[in-house]
Amino acid sequence: MIIASNIAEKLERSSWIRRMFEEGARLRAERGADRVFDFSLGNPEIDPPAVLGRTARRLLEADEPHRHAYMPNAGFEHVRARIAERLAAESGLPFTSGHVVMTVGAGGALNTVLKAILDPGDEVIVLAPYFVEYAFYVENHGGRMVLVETDENFRPDIARIEAALTERTRAIIVNSPNNPTGVLYDEADYAALDELVTRSGREILVISDEPYRSLVFDGVTAPSVPRHVSHAVICTSWSKTLAIPGERIGYLAISPRVPGAATLAGACTFTNRILGFVNAPALWQRVVAEIGDVTIDVRPYQEKRDLLCDELEAIGYELVRPRGAFYVFPRTPIDDVEFIGLLQKEGILAVPGRGFGRANHMRLSLTVPHATIERAIPGFEAAFRRARAGQGASPSDSTR
Ligand SMILES: Cc1ncc(COP(=O)(O)O)c(C=O)c1O
């Protein structure tokens, strides 16, 4: 075979979302696009704020020499300084441009930092359910992902994390607001994690993967992780908050409180280069530095969360109401893969929870029009009834 056997094996492991994509194409051909309700993808369905395009056009047309040239591998100094200013204001810590490396999205940031810290066999703790790419990112650099279950509300379970720590633990990845659960960690979660890492006496980094950080509902603000966690490294992007995942722009920021922060920043600058990213896209670095704190309007996502959660709960689904990101992760009334099959009969596409490390759940993405949710509700109800009826429960037990 032309491809490596370990990649063939990973292709197989990563196939849930791809399978849903293929299933979507099949269903659309069979029923017509307007009778298929695709809740499987986390791709923003809206356009970025208008200021983004205006700023990009203006910067592209500005008559600056060498604007398309190579630059220092960490990114433009003025862009990193602007980001450091914002981080310092949020955290109260003395962030400088030297703590920031511009990256090719949050995915690029995670790979850059993991490459800088992992020796073969080193362990990275990931809290399940989780963003599936973490497993591949850790393995890219010879590491081993150690999965630790969250509690019944999908929050970090400190005792379980403590039990998973070993001499080889190099990092714990946290992701809030979370994909796939939409759960937002609060200050107490971070304080408990910090206390654990400090008590362990080990050099463990807390990598905060936070591309959804400003997509929060109900007027809350997501806590600054470096404010509460001493050994924090932020990995993030504008992919979700500006609806520009195709532009591949993000950064990593090492807390000034990390011992050897300057050495780690230097290592990340090097790994950013040797991973072949070289530097983050020049135009988009300049754009994000200029447009400041602009984000997409979160209200439509909040409204869609309310609509979908209210309707699903009224049908009888159990769920933890998301406080951010754009996913809902309800429990399925029967085995998740079987239930996904029942939903498909209703033209609804969802991803089984086992694809994220938690069976008997499913991920529904809110990146669909409001009307799609309204039109899909009868299908969610019919599938739920059928699942319950199959288990011997009377359909009327489980419906409105
Ligand atoms: C939790 C999480 N982390 C990282 C990423 C990658 O983001 P980016 O597109 O900026 O690389 C995603 C994208 O879906 C995500 O959901």
The ligand as an ORCA input file, in Angstrom:
! r2SCAN-3c Opt
* xyz 0 1
  C     -12.167     22.601     19.948
  C     -11.495     22.997     18.687
  N     -10.188     23.265     18.708
  C      -9.511     23.614     17.609
  C     -10.159     23.719     16.396
  C      -9.365     24.101     15.195
  O      -9.567     25.434     14.907
  P      -8.841     26.147     13.677
  O      -9.771     26.025     12.511
  O      -8.629     27.531     14.102
  O      -7.558     25.402     13.444
  C     -11.532     23.444     16.306
  C     -12.237     23.494     15.027
  O     -13.320     23.006     14.847
  C     -12.217     23.084     17.483
  O     -13.526     22.805     17.477
*
